[in-house]
């Protein structure tokens, strides 16, 4: 199964990759704009983009998709990209 979703924030992919989760990640921004995160249980692959879009692949059931998202969401919330720029017009 394949599913897609979006979180309501942008994600610091470099920070996620260089943190404690590096052993689960593949990240080569020169060749692909997303971070590939390999969950072991459930066995699901997530394509995570800086925009907050996520594609989940390899799930066997809808429950696997739900569980994978529930597992990754707290991690993503630790790597929120905050935009400090303000519109001065």
CORRA-V376159 format. One record per backbone hydrogen bond with DSSP energy under -0.5 kcal/mol. NH is the residue of the N-H (numbers start at 0). CO is the residue of the C=O. E is the energy in kcal/mol with one decimal. If there is no record, write none. Layout:
# CORRA-V376159
NH|CO|E + NH|CO|E
This chain:
# CORRA-V376159
2|55|-2.4 + 4|53|-2.5 + 6|51|-2.3 + 9|80|-0.6 + 10|49|-2.2 + 11|78|-3.1 + 12|10|-1.3 + 15|11|-2.0 + 16|12|-2.8 + 17|13|-2.4 + 18|14|-0.7 + 18|15|-0.7 + 20|15|-0.6 + 21|18|-1.3 + 23|20|-2.1 + 24|20|-0.5 + 24|21|-1.3 + 25|35|-2.2 + 30|27|-2.1 + 31|27|-2.3 + 34|47|-3.1 + 35|25|-2.9 + 36|34|-0.6 + 36|45|-3.0 + 37|23|-3.1 + 37|35|-0.5 + 38|36|-0.8 + 38|43|-2.6 + 43|41|-1.6 + 44|56|-2.8 + 45|36|-2.9 + 46|54|-3.2 + 47|34|-3.1 + 47|45|-0.7 + 48|46|-0.5 + 48|52|-2.5 + 49|32|-0.5 + 51|48|-2.3 + 53|4|-2.9 + 54|46|-2.1 + 55|2|-3.2 + 56|44|-3.2 + 57|0|-0.8 + 58|0|-1.0 + 64|60|-1.4 + 65|61|-2.5 + 66|62|-2.8 + 67|63|-2.5 + 68|64|-2.2 + 69|65|-2.3 + 70|66|-2.0 + 71|67|-2.2 + 72|68|-2.3 + 73|69|-0.6 + 75|71|-2.3 + 76|72|-2.2 + 77|73|-0.8 + 77|74|-0.8 + 78|75|-1.8 + 79|76|-0.6 + 80|9|-2.7 + 81|79|-0.7 + 83|81|-0.8 + 87|85|-0.7
